[in-house]
Amino acid sequence: MNYIDVILDSVNAIDPLLALAPLDRNLGEGDVETSNGRLRLRIGERPIARNLRSLYEQSGKPLPPDFQVFMAYDIWMITHVISVVREGGFKKVRQLGCQVEFDKDAPFTTLALLCPCPFG
């Protein structure tokens, strides 16, 4: 799988002092020591899209009565791969945000967002 690798650390932060507690900051002259840790984000370049009606049809099972909405609408499950690797220094990742943009001319509705491995 192809992915985009993004490194987050204090070296390439807009304000390197944000990685330091206020009492640990050197407010005098000299270099700022900011070797507090690093995170590596890996973002997959190719989302996987599956039509849920097609998945049911391929399974050979009848569509459940409460799923008849699949006959009127195409409902897709789109999987995006995002991983976070802590490479030292940070306590732990508690939250990760992701923004996805779809074609403005294509009508769509997001029904649910699922995360198989919640942080915590």
C-alpha positions as CSV (number, residue, x, y, z in Angstrom):
1,M,0.0,0.0,0.0
2,N,1.2,3.5,-0.8
3,Y,1.0,6.1,1.9
4,I,2.0,9.6,2.8
5,D,4.5,9.7,5.7
6,V,4.2,12.8,7.9
7,I,6.6,13.5,10.8
8,L,5.4,15.6,13.7
9,D,8.0,16.9,16.1
10,S,9.2,20.0,17.8
11,V,11.9,20.6,15.1
12,N,9.3,21.3,12.4
13,A,6.7,22.9,14.6
14,I,5.6,26.5,14.0
15,D,6.5,27.3,17.6
16,P,9.0,24.8,19.0
17,L,8.3,26.1,22.6
18,L,4.8,24.6,22.5
19,A,6.4,21.2,23.2
20,L,8.0,22.4,26.4
21,A,6.3,23.0,29.8
22,P,6.4,26.7,30.7
23,L,8.9,26.1,33.6
24,D,11.2,24.1,31.3
25,R,11.6,27.0,28.7
26,N,14.8,28.9,28.4
27,L,13.6,32.5,28.1
28,G,17.1,33.9,28.0
29,E,19.6,33.8,25.2
30,G,20.8,30.6,23.6
31,D,19.4,27.7,21.7
32,V,16.0,26.2,22.5
33,E,16.2,22.5,23.5
34,T,13.1,20.8,22.1
35,S,13.9,17.1,21.8
36,N,10.6,16.0,23.4
37,G,9.5,13.3,21.0
38,R,8.1,12.6,17.6
39,L,5.0,11.2,16.0
40,R,4.8,9.6,12.5
41,L,1.5,9.7,10.7
42,R,0.9,7.4,7.8
43,I,-2.0,8.2,5.6
44,G,-3.1,5.7,2.9
45,E,-3.3,7.2,-0.6
46,R,-6.0,4.8,-1.9
47,P,-9.3,4.6,0.1
48,I,-11.2,1.3,-0.3
49,A,-14.9,1.7,-1.4
50,R,-17.4,-1.1,-1.1
51,N,-21.1,-1.0,-2.2
52,L,-23.0,-2.6,0.7
53,R,-25.9,-3.9,-1.5
54,S,-23.3,-5.7,-3.7
55,L,-21.7,-7.3,-0.6
56,Y,-25.1,-8.7,0.5
57,E,-25.9,-10.0,-3.0
58,Q,-22.5,-11.7,-3.2
59,S,-23.1,-13.4,0.2
60,G,-26.2,-15.1,-1.2
61,K,-28.3,-14.1,1.8
62,P,-31.5,-12.1,1.4
63,L,-31.5,-8.5,2.3
64,P,-33.0,-8.0,5.8
65,P,-36.4,-6.2,5.8
66,D,-35.0,-3.2,7.7
67,F,-32.3,-2.8,5.1
68,Q,-34.7,-2.1,2.2
69,V,-33.1,1.3,2.0
70,F,-30.4,-0.3,0.0
71,M,-32.8,-0.8,-2.9
72,A,-33.5,2.9,-3.1
73,Y,-30.0,4.2,-2.5
74,D,-26.4,3.2,-3.2
75,I,-24.8,2.9,0.2
76,W,-21.1,2.7,0.3
77,M,-18.6,1.9,3.0
78,I,-15.3,3.8,2.4
79,T,-12.2,2.8,4.4
80,H,-9.4,5.2,4.9
81,V,-6.1,3.9,6.4
82,I,-4.5,6.2,8.9
83,S,-1.9,5.1,11.5
84,V,0.0,7.0,14.2
85,V,3.3,5.7,15.5
86,R,4.8,7.2,18.6
87,E,8.5,7.4,18.3
88,G,9.2,8.5,21.9
89,G,8.7,11.5,24.1
90,F,5.0,12.1,23.9
91,K,2.8,10.5,26.5
92,K,0.1,9.1,24.1
93,V,-2.2,10.1,21.4
94,R,-5.7,10.7,22.7
95,Q,-7.4,12.1,19.7
96,L,-6.9,12.2,15.9
97,G,-8.9,14.3,13.5
98,C,-9.4,13.7,9.8
99,Q,-11.1,15.8,7.1
100,V,-12.3,14.3,3.9
101,E,-13.6,16.3,0.9
102,F,-16.0,14.9,-1.7
103,D,-16.9,16.3,-5.1
104,K,-19.3,19.2,-4.5
105,D,-21.5,18.2,-7.5
106,A,-22.1,14.6,-6.2
107,P,-24.9,14.4,-3.6
108,F,-23.9,12.3,-0.5
109,T,-24.7,11.9,3.1
110,T,-22.4,10.6,5.8
111,L,-24.4,8.1,7.9
112,A,-21.7,7.1,10.4
113,L,-18.1,7.3,11.2
114,L,-16.4,4.2,12.8
115,C,-13.0,3.8,14.3
116,P,-12.0,0.1,14.8
117,C,-9.3,1.0,17.4
118,P,-10.2,4.0,19.5
119,F,-7.5,5.8,21.4
120,G,-7.4,5.6,25.1
